[in-house]
Amino acid sequence: MRHAHTVEQVRAAEQTLMAALPDGALMQRAAAGLAYAVIDLLGGGYGRRVVLLVGGGDNGGDALYAGAMLARRGCAVEAVLLSERAHESGLAALRAAGGRSVDRPTRRPDVVVDGIVGIGGRPGLQPEAARMVRLLHGVPVVAVDTPSGVDVDTGEVDGEHVVADLTVTFGTHKVCHLVDPAAAACGAVHLVDIGLDLPDAAVESLRTEDVAALLPRPAGESHKYTRGVVGVRAGSAQYPGAGLLSVAGAASGLAGMVRYVGDDAVAARVRDAHPEVVGAGRVQAWVVGSGSGAGAQGTLEEALADGLPTVVDADALQHLARPVPVPAVLTPHAGELAAMLGAQREEVEAKPLAFVRRAAEQYDAVVLLKGRRTLVARPDGRVRANPTGTPWLATAGAGDVLGGIIGALLAAGLAPYDAASVGAWLHGAAATIAAGDGPLVAGDVANAIPAAVRAVLHDA
C-alpha cells in the first residue's frame, strides 16, 4: 500500500528521527537520494549541466547538498538563490565541490532541480520564483519532495506552480503525490526511504499485492452461487448500450452469475451478447442507473427495496436519499457529484479530495469520483487514490463497465470500500492492457479484465 501522510505527520516523524541522529544526518540522507535520482534521470553525471532553484527552507538545503554531490560527479552545477536565507552549510558545500551561485543560469541546463519551497510552502509561487520557472520552461525538472507551489495536504493548486518530470520525495508519499490536480504536476514519483516512523495515513493507494490479497478467488468447493450473483438493472430503449456494457463488466468472471432485469429489448440483446447471463432471481448485489433514463428512479427504488449492497451510477444518482439506506457505492463523475452536492463542476475538479469526502459523509456511502486519479472515499474520511489507467480510458461507456465490475466484486463478498477500490484498479489495469499503444472502446476494457486478474495473481 502506498500511504500518503500529511505535513503535520511528516514533521512530527522527522523531529523524532532527528533527535536520534547527528546534526544534519537526515538532510544528507535526503540529498544523497536526490542526487542519485538526478544522475539516473540524466544517464550519468560527467559533463551534464544542472541548475538548482533554491529557496530558504530545508528543501533548498537538500538541493544544495545534492548539488555538491553532483558537482563531485562531474556535473556543472549552478544555484539560483531565490531567498536571502539560503541554507548556509549547504551553500558552502556546493561551493567547496566546485558549484557556484548565480543570479540566472549562464547556459541552458540539462535538468532543473526545484528546491524553491518544501512541504510547508503555500500554494502558488512568489513572482521571482515564477519568473525563473518560466525562463527555464522546457527543461526537465526534478522536484524536491513536492513540486513548489502546490498544496501538499489537499492536492489543490492555486496560481503558478512547478510542473515536474520527476518528484523525489522522502520518507513517505504526501497527499499531493496521489491526488489531482497536484498529482498531475508531480510526474513520476520516486520515494527515498529515510527511516521515518509514521502513523496510519488517511489517503492511500493500492499496489498489485494489495489487489491480489483482496481479490475474491474460487476455492475447490466453489460453485456459481457461492461465488456470488450480481443483478444488473441498467439500460433502456433509449440507451441500450449502457445495459450491455454494465453487463459486460459484471460478466467478466469476477462473480459466479449475472442476472439482467430491465427493458425487454435490451434483455434480448444482452442474451445475444452474453448467453451466460440469466433473468430475474435472487442476487447478492445490484448495479443500477447506467442508461436508465426516465426509468432510473423506479429501478433504483426496486433495487434498494431488497436491502442489498448496490452500485448506483449515472441517472440514478439524482434520486438518492441522504443517507443511502443500504451499503452502497456511488460512482459519479465530477459533473454528477457537483449536482449531488449543489456545487459547480469546476469546483469539484479543483478540489476533488474535499468534495468526495463531503459526499461520502453526507450520503453515508462509499463514493467513487471518476477522473484521471479516481478517488474512493469512505464516510469516515479515508480515501484511496487509484493509480492505474491510461488516457485512452476516457471513452464513452467505460463508466458503465466499471459499475458492473464493482457490482460483481460486491456480490463476491467484498465490502463496498474494497470493491470500489479493487474495481477501479482492475478497470484501469485492463484498459492499459487493452489499449497497448493505441485507442480502445469500453467493451475492450471488459474483455481485458481476465488478463488483468491473471497479471495480478502472477505478479503478486
C-alpha positions in Angstrom: 0.0 0.0 0.0 1.3 3.5 -0.8 0.5 5.7 2.2 0.2 9.5 1.8 0.8 11.4 5.0 0.0 15.0 6.0 2.6 17.7 6.6 1.9 17.6 10.3 2.5 13.8 10.4 5.7 14.0 8.4 7.2 16.8 10.5 6.5 15.0 13.8 8.2 11.9 12.5 11.2 13.9 11.2 11.6 15.6 14.6 11.6 12.3 16.4 14.2 10.9 14.0 16.4 13.9 14.0 16.6 13.8 17.8 18.2 10.3 17.5 20.7 11.3 14.7 23.7 13.5 14.4 23.0 17.1 13.3 22.4 17.2 9.6 22.3 13.5 9.0 18.7 13.4 7.8 19.3 16.1 5.2 22.4 14.2 4.0 20.2 11.1 3.5 17.7 13.1 1.5 20.3 14.8 -0.6 22.0 11.6 -1.4 18.7 10.0 -2.6 18.0 13.2 -4.7 21.5 13.2 -6.3 21.3 9.6 -7.3 17.8 10.2 -8.8 19.1 13.1 -10.9 22.1 11.1 -12.1 19.7 8.3 -13.1 17.5 10.6 -15.0 20.4 12.2 -16.8 22.0 8.8 -17.6 25.2 9.9 -15.9 26.8 12.9 -14.3 30.0 13.9 -16.0 29.6 16.9 -18.3 25.9 17.5 -17.5 24.7 20.9 -16.6 22.4 21.3 -13.6 20.6 24.3 -12.3 19.3 24.4 -8.7 16.4 26.7 -7.9 16.9 27.3 -4.2 14.5 28.7 -1.6 15.1 29.4 2.0 13.8 26.2 3.6 15.1 22.7 4.1 14.2 21.7 0.5 16.7 24.3 -0.6 19.3 22.7 1.7 18.5 19.3 0.2 19.0 20.7 -3.3 22.3 22.4 -2.4 23.8 19.3 -0.7 22.6 17.2 -3.7 24.2 19.8 -6.0 27.5 19.4 -4.2 27.3 15.6 -4.7 26.5 16.1 -8.4 29.4 18.6 -8.8 31.8 15.9 -7.3 30.5 13.5 -10.0 31.5 15.9 -12.8 28.3 18.0 -13.2 28.5 21.7 -13.8 26.1 23.0 -11.1 24.7 26.5 -10.7 22.4 27.5 -7.9 19.9 30.4 -8.4 19.2 31.6 -4.8 15.6 32.8 -4.6 15.8 33.7 -0.9 18.3 35.7 1.3 18.0 32.8 3.8 19.7 30.1 1.7 20.9 27.1 3.7 24.4 28.3 4.7 26.2 24.9 5.2 24.6 23.5 2.0 25.7 26.5 0.0 29.2 26.2 1.4 29.3 22.5 0.5 28.2 23.3 -3.1 30.9 25.9 -3.5 33.6 23.7 -2.0 32.6 21.0 -4.5 33.0 23.4 -7.5 29.5 24.6 -7.9 28.5 28.3 -7.8 25.6 30.6 -7.2 24.3 32.8 -10.0 21.6 35.4 -10.5 20.4 33.5 -13.6 21.7 30.4 -15.4 24.6 31.1 -17.7 23.6 28.4 -20.1 20.5 26.3 -20.7 20.9 23.3 -18.4 20.2 19.6 -18.9 18.0 19.5 -15.8 16.5 21.8 -13.2 16.2 20.9 -9.6 13.2 22.5 -7.9 14.1 23.3 -4.3 12.1 26.5 -4.1 9.7 25.6 -1.3 9.1 22.5 0.8 6.1 20.8 2.3 5.3 23.8 4.4 5.0 26.1 1.4 1.8 27.8 0.5 0.1 27.3 -2.9 1.5 29.5 -5.7 4.9 30.9 -6.4 6.5 34.2 -5.5 7.0 36.5 -8.5 10.8 36.0 -8.8 10.5 32.2 -8.5 7.6 32.1 -11.1 9.8 34.2 -13.5 12.7 31.8 -13.2 10.5 28.8 -13.7 9.1 30.3 -16.8 12.6 31.2 -18.0 13.6 27.5 -17.8 10.4 26.1 -19.3 11.0 23.0 -21.4 14.0 21.8 -19.4 13.3 18.5 -17.5 12.5 19.3 -13.8 13.2 17.2 -10.7 11.2 18.4 -7.8 12.5 18.1 -4.2 9.8 16.4 -2.1 6.9 18.1 -3.9 6.6 20.5 -6.9 6.8 24.0 -5.5 3.5 25.9 -5.4 1.1 23.0 -4.9 -1.0 22.4 -1.7 0.7 19.4 -0.1 -2.2 18.3 2.1 -5.1 18.7 -0.3 -3.7 18.1 -3.8 -5.1 21.5 -4.9 -3.3 24.2 -6.9 -3.8 27.9 -6.8 -1.7 30.1 -9.1 1.6 29.3 -10.8 3.4 26.1 -9.7 6.2 23.9 -10.8 5.3 21.0 -13.2 7.9 18.3 -12.7 9.0 15.4 -14.8 10.2 13.6 -11.6 9.5 14.2 -7.9 11.9 12.8 -5.4 10.1 12.5 -2.0 11.4 11.4 1.3 10.1 9.0 4.0 6.6 8.7 2.6 4.3 9.9 -0.1 2.3 13.1 0.5 -1.3 13.7 -0.4 -0.4 15.8 -3.4 1.5 12.9 -4.9 -1.7 10.8 -5.2 -4.5 13.4 -5.6 -5.1 15.6 -8.6 -4.7 18.3 -9.8 -1.4 18.4 -7.9 -0.5 14.8 -8.7 -0.5 15.7 -12.4 2.3 18.2 -11.7 4.5 15.6 -9.9 5.4 13.5 -12.9 6.9 10.2 -11.9 7.3 9.9 -8.1 10.4 8.3 -6.6 10.3 7.6 -2.8 13.5 7.7 -0.8 13.4 5.8 2.5 15.0 7.9 5.2 13.8 5.9 8.2 10.7 7.7 9.3 8.3 6.0 11.7 4.8 7.1 10.6 1.2 6.7 11.8 -1.7 5.4 9.7 -2.5 7.6 6.7 -5.9 8.8 5.7 -5.1 8.7 2.0 -3.6 5.6 0.4 -3.2 3.8 -2.9 -3.4 0.1 -3.7 -0.4 -1.8 -5.0 -0.5 -5.0 -7.0 0.0 -7.2 -3.9 -2.9 -5.4 -2.1 -5.2 -6.1 -5.0 -4.1 -9.8 -5.0 -4.8 -10.0 -1.3 -8.3 -8.5 -1.6 -9.4 -10.3 -4.8 -12.1 -12.9 -4.3 -10.9 -16.3 -5.6 -12.8 -19.5 -6.0 -11.9 -22.4 -3.8 -12.0 -26.1 -4.8 -15.6 -26.5 -3.5 -16.9 -23.3 -5.0 -19.9 -23.2 -7.4 -21.7 -20.4 -9.2 -23.9 -19.4 -6.3 -21.2 -19.4 -3.6 -19.1 -17.1 -5.8 -21.8 -14.5 -5.8 -24.7 -13.5 -8.1 -24.9 -9.9 -9.3 -28.0 -8.3 -10.6 -27.9 -5.5 -13.3 -30.8 -3.0 -13.7 -29.3 -0.7 -16.4 -30.0 0.4 -20.0 -33.2 1.4 -21.6 -34.8 1.5 -25.1 -33.1 4.9 -25.4 -29.7 3.8 -24.1 -29.4 0.0 -24.7 -25.6 0.1 -24.9 -25.3 1.2 -21.3 -27.1 -2.0 -20.2 -24.9 -4.2 -22.4 -21.7 -2.6 -21.1 -22.8 -2.8 -17.5 -23.5 -6.5 -18.0 -20.1 -6.9 -19.8 -18.3 -5.5 -16.7 -20.4 -7.7 -14.3 -19.9 -10.8 -16.5 -16.1 -10.5 -16.7 -15.6 -13.6 -14.5 -15.3 -11.9 -11.0 -18.7 -13.4 -9.8 -20.4 -16.7 -10.3 -23.5 -15.5 -12.1 -25.1 -12.4 -13.6 -28.8 -11.6 -13.8 -30.2 -8.9 -16.0 -33.5 -7.2 -15.1 -34.7 -4.5 -17.5 -36.1 -3.4 -20.8 -37.2 -6.5 -22.9 -35.4 -5.2 -26.0 -32.2 -4.7 -24.0 -32.6 -8.1 -22.4 -32.7 -9.8 -25.8 -29.5 -8.0 -26.8 -27.9 -9.0 -23.5 -28.8 -12.7 -24.1 -27.3 -12.5 -27.7 -24.1 -10.9 -26.5 -23.8 -12.8 -23.2 -25.6 -16.1 -23.3 -24.4 -17.0 -19.8 -26.5 -14.1 -18.3 -29.9 -15.1 -16.9 -33.1 -13.3 -15.8 -34.6 -12.3 -12.5 -33.9 -14.1 -9.3 -32.0 -13.9 -6.1 -28.8 -11.8 -6.1 -26.2 -10.7 -3.6 -25.7 -7.2 -5.1 -27.3 -4.8 -7.6 -25.9 -2.4 -10.2 -28.3 0.3 -11.2 -28.6 3.5 -13.1 -26.4 3.4 -16.2 -28.5 4.4 -19.2 -31.8 4.1 -17.3 -33.0 7.5 -18.4 -36.6 8.3 -17.2 -36.8 4.9 -15.5 -33.9 5.5 -13.2 -35.9 6.3 -10.1 -38.0 3.2 -10.4 -35.1 0.8 -11.0 -33.3 2.4 -8.1 -36.3 2.0 -5.7 -36.7 -1.6 -6.8 -33.1 -2.4 -6.1 -32.9 -0.6 -2.7 -36.1 -2.4 -1.6 -34.0 -5.6 -1.4 -31.7 -4.1 1.2 -28.6 -5.4 -0.7 -25.3 -3.8 -1.5 -25.8 -1.6 -4.5 -23.7 0.3 -7.1 -25.5 3.5 -8.1 -24.4 5.3 -11.2 -25.5 7.9 -13.7 -29.2 8.7 -13.9 -30.0 7.0 -10.6 -27.6 9.3 -8.6 -30.0 12.2 -8.7 -32.8 10.2 -7.0 -30.7 9.1 -3.9 -31.8 10.0 -0.4 -29.3 11.1 2.2 -28.2 8.8 3.8 -28.4 5.9 1.4 -30.3 3.1 3.2 -28.2 0.2 2.0 -24.4 -0.5 1.8 -23.6 1.4 -1.4 -21.0 2.5 -3.9 -21.9 5.7 -5.7 -19.9 6.3 -8.9 -20.3 9.9 -10.2 -18.1 11.9 -12.4 -17.3 15.5 -11.5 -20.4 16.9 -13.0 -22.7 14.4 -11.4 -21.0 14.9 -8.0 -21.4 18.7 -8.4 -25.2 18.2 -8.9 -25.4 15.9 -5.9 -23.8 18.5 -3.7 -25.2 21.7 -5.2 -21.8 22.8 -6.4 -20.2 23.7 -9.8 -18.3 21.1 -11.8 -15.2 23.4 -11.8 -15.2 23.4 -8.0 -15.2 19.7 -7.8 -12.4 19.4 -10.4 -10.3 21.9 -8.4 -10.9 20.3 -5.0 -11.8 16.6 -5.7 -10.5 15.3 -2.3 -12.6 17.8 -0.3 -15.8 17.1 -2.4 -15.5 13.3 -2.5 -15.1 13.3 1.3 -18.1 15.6 1.7 -20.3 13.4 -0.5 -19.3 10.2 1.3 -20.1 11.8 4.7 -23.5 13.3 3.6 -24.7 10.1 1.8 -23.2 7.7 4.3 -21.9 5.6 1.5 -18.7 4.9 -0.4 -18.3 7.4 -3.2 -16.0 6.8 -6.2 -15.3 10.0 -8.0 -14.1 9.2 -11.6 -11.2 11.0 -13.0 -7.6 10.8 -14.1 -6.9 9.8 -10.5 -10.1 8.2 -9.4 -10.8 8.7 -5.7 -12.7 6.3 -3.5 -13.9 7.7 -0.2 -15.5 6.2 2.9 -17.8 8.2 5.2 -15.1 8.3 7.9 -12.8 10.3 5.6 -10.4 7.6 4.5 -9.6 7.8 0.8 -7.9 5.6 -1.8 -6.5 7.1 -5.0 -6.4 4.8 -7.9 -3.0 4.6 -9.7 -3.9 2.6 -12.8 -5.3 3.5 -16.2 -4.4 5.2 -19.4 -5.7 8.4 -21.1 -7.3 6.2 -23.7 -9.8 5.1 -21.0 -11.6 8.5 -21.4 -14.1 6.9 -23.7 -17.9 6.5 -23.7 -19.3 3.6 -21.8 -16.2 3.0 -19.7 -18.0 4.0 -16.5 -20.8 1.5 -17.3 -18.2 -1.3 -17.4 -16.7 0.0 -14.1 -20.1 -0.2 -12.4 -20.5 -3.8 -13.5 -17.1 -4.8 -12.2 -17.7 -3.2 -8.8 -21.1 -4.9 -8.6 -19.5 -8.3 -9.3 -17.0 -7.7 -6.5 -19.7 -6.7 -4.1 -21.6 -9.9 -4.9 -18.5 -11.9 -4.5 -18.2 -10.7 -0.9 -16.0 -7.6 -0.8 -17.1 -4.6 1.4 -18.1 -1.5 -0.6 -14.8 0.3 0.0 -12.7 -2.6 -1.1 -15.0 -3.5 -4.0 -14.8 0.1 -5.4 -11.0 0.3 -4.9 -10.2 -3.1 -6.4 -12.8 -2.5 -9.2 -11.2 0.9 -10.1 -7.7 -0.7 -10.0 -8.7 -3.6 -12.3 -10.6 -1.3 -14.6 -7.5 0.9 -15.1 -5.2 -2.1 -15.5 -7.5 -3.8 -18.0 -7.7 -0.6 -20.0 -3.9 -0.4 -20.2 -3.7 -4.0 -21.4 -6.5 -3.4 -24.0 -5.1 -0.1 -25.3 -1.5 -1.2 -25.8 -0.1 1.8 -27.6 -3.4 3.0 -29.1 -7.1 3.6 -28.6 -9.8 1.4 -27.2 -13.6 1.2 -26.7 -15.4 0.4 -23.5 -16.1 -3.2 -24.5 -12.4 -3.8 -24.8 -11.9 -3.0 -21.2 -14.4 -5.6 -20.1 -12.8 -8.2 -22.3 -9.4 -7.5 -20.8 -10.5 -8.0 -17.1 -9.5 -11.7 -17.1 -6.0 -10.8 -18.4 -5.7 -8.0 -15.7 -6.6 -10.5 -13.0 -4.1 -13.1 -14.3 -1.4 -10.4 -14.2 -2.2 -9.5 -10.6 -2.1 -13.1 -9.5 1.1 -13.7 -11.4 2.9 -10.6 -10.2 1.9 -10.5 -6.6 
